[in-house]
Amino acid sequence: QVQLLESGGGLVQAGGSLRLSCAASGRTLSGTAMGWFRQAPGKEREFVAALAWSIGSTRYADFVKGRFTISRDNAKNTMYLQMNNLKPEDTAVYYCAAVRDWGVPPTDRNRYDYWGQGTQVTVSS
């Protein structure tokens, strides 16, 4: 079992930055893929970024490349999403997720077994 707790959301103006955190507990994250997803009102939950905890490889959705950076802190068992140059269309609830997977981190939300409660990000124009 893995428990995930997101934090760091809020209200920011377009062009601003936020850093989301996802604190994990319950077991070691070795061999775990972790991802960030987001869901805007009336839309499906979509992939944002993911990383393989053990080797650090990352994947990004095309719409965040160059603006968002996913990272981890092994000592704190925490994953981050640094979001720069935010746009109003980035407004959504952001979720972190985890799955036991030693390979390339998946982008399909249905592959993930554990989810946090979400944190709201609102970008004003």
N, C-alpha and C positions, 0 to 999 in steps of 0.2 A: 504494500500500500504506500502511496505517496500522497501527501497533503501539500497543496499549493495555495499560496496566498499572494495575491497581487496588491501592489500599492503604487502610488505616484501619479495617478490620473488627476485631471483637473481641467480648468478653463484657461485657454491661452489664445492670444491673437494670432492670426495668420502670419506665418513667417517665424513664429516663436518655436521654442523647444520644450520638450518634456522628457524625463527619463522614468520609465516604468521598471518596477522590480517585481520579481517572482521568487518568493522564498519557499524552498522545498524542505519537507521533513518527512520522516517515516522510514527511509532506507537510503542506502548509498545510491548516488546517481551514476555510478559507473555503469556503462552500457545502456544509458538512457538517452533517448532523443527527446528534446524539449522544443516546444514551439510557441509562437504567439499567433493568435487569431483575433479577428475583430468582427463585430456584428453591428451594423447600423440598423435603425428602425425600418422594418419592412423588408429587410434584405437577409440573405443567408449569411451564416458565419463563413468568413473567408480567411485564407492563409495569408499571413504577413511575413513571418520569418521563422527559421528553425535552426537548431544546432545539435550536433552530436556531442554529448557531454564529455565523453572520454577523449576524443581526438580533436574537438573544436571546430570541425568543418561546419560551414553555414550554408543556408539557402535563403533566398529572398524572393518575395513577389516582385514582379516587374515594376509595379507602381510605387514601390518604396526604395528601390535601388538608388544609392547615392544620397538618400535622405535619412534612412533608419540604419542603425547598427545593433546587432544582437551580440551579446557577450555573456560571460559567466565568471563567477568568483567561486572557485572550488572551496576555499576555506569557509565561505559563508553559505555554501549551498544555495546560491542565489543567481538567478538569471536576470539580465537587464535588456531593455529595449530603449536605446537612445534615439529619440525622434527629433529631427531637425527640420527646419523649413516646413513646418506643418501647414496644411491646407484645410479649408473648411470640409472638404470631402474626406478627411481623415477622422472626422467626428464619428465615434462609435464606442461601444463597450469593448474593451480589450481583455482577452482571456489568455492565460498561459495554460499549457497542456504538456503532458508527459506520457511516454510509452517506453516499455523495455524494448530496445532496438539497438543493435550494435552497428547497423549499417548507415546508409545515407538517411538523414532525418526526413521523414515523410512530410508531404504537403497536404495530404488528404486528412481532413479533420476526423473522419471515421476511423482512422488508424490509432487515434490517441485514446488512452484508457482513463487518464486522470485529468481533471480540470479544476481550475480555480474558480472563484466566484465572480471574477470580472472587475474591471475598474473603468470608470467613465472618462473618456477624453472628449472634450468639446473645443473646437477651434472656431473662433469667431472671425468674421470677415471684416 
